[in-house]
């Protein structure tokens, strides 16, 4: 049985792995953690008891672990993040695209705009 993300067309993990740029972490901007903190607080404002931004950042930088205390916050955060702000995660906050795609897949997010955004970076 295919996962929800695959049904909507999220490229398989091997397609992201084929492009070495998706695994690269860009340098964190001098104010990158401030930007990340602002994004988490803004996107998770309606969430009951969200994880703090440092825990969310650390969890996003690793392979998904649905047992991680920040997992619910990540699901909420990625589920409501605009595509412009998703670009900020990569360019300003240094989160590799492959990690975002892994979390989208692991959390079963089915946002077509997020899937289109991520799929533009797959390898050959």
N, C-alpha and C positions, 0 to 999 in steps of 0.2 A: 504494500500500500504506500502511495506517495504522500509526503508531508504537504501541508497546506501551501507553504511557500513554493514548492515545486509545481503544484497544480496551477498556481497563478504565474508561473514562469520564472521564478528565481533560479538563476543558473546554478548548477551543482558546484559544490565546494572545489572540485578539481578545476573548473573553469576559472575561478578566482585565483587558485594556486598557480595556474599557468601564466598569469601576469605578475611578474615579480614586484611591480609597483604597488599592487594591492597590499602587500605585506610590509611595505616600507612605512615607517613612522616618521612623519615630517617633524622637524624641530618644533618644540612647544614655543609658541610666541611668548614674549615676556609677560603678557597679561593673559596667557592662555587659560590658566586655572581660574582666573577671575571670570573670564567669559564662560567657561564650563560651569562654574558654580551658578552664574546667572541663568544659564540655560536650564539647568536641572531645577532650580527654584521656580523658574517661570513655568516650565512644562509640567511640573509635578505639584503645582500649588493646590490643586483640588484633591490630591491623594492623601489618604489617611496614613500618617506615620511613614513618610518616605525615608529612604536611607540618605545619609549625608553625601554631598557631592564627591568627596574624596573616595568613599567606598564605591560609589558608582563608577568613578573614573578607573579605579584599580580593577574592578570587575570587568569593565569594558575592554581593558587592555589585555585580558587573559581570555582563553577559550571559555565559552559559556559553561556555567555551572548553575543549574536551576535550583540547587540547594543553597546557593550563596545568599546571605541576608539581603544583598542588593538586587537580587534577581527580579523581584516584583517591581522595584523602582525602575529598573532597566526596561522591563516590558512596557510600563506606563510611559516612560520617557521616549523610547523609540516609537511607540505607538502614536505619539502626538506631536513629534518633532517635525517642523517644516523642512522641505528639501533644502532651502537656503541655509538653514541652521545645521543640517546634516553635513553640508559642505564645510561649515565652520568646525565641526568635530574633527574633520580630516585636516584641513588647512591650518587651523589656528590652535587646536587642542592636541594635535599629534596622534589621533586614534587611527590606526590603519583600517582601510576599507574592508579588508578581509575579516577583521574582528567584528565590524558592524554587520557584515553579511552573515557571519556565524551566529551572532546574537539574534538577528531577524529570523533566521532559520530555526534556531533552538526554541525561541519563544513562540513560534507559529504565527508571526505577524503576517497579515495578508494585505498590507497596504500596497496597492498597485503603483502609486507614485514612488514609494520607497524602493520597490522592486525594480521599476524602470531606472531609477537613479543608480542603483547598485549594478545592474546588468550592463550599463554602459562601460564598465571598467573590467569586464571579463577578458581573459586571454584568448588567443586564437583557437 
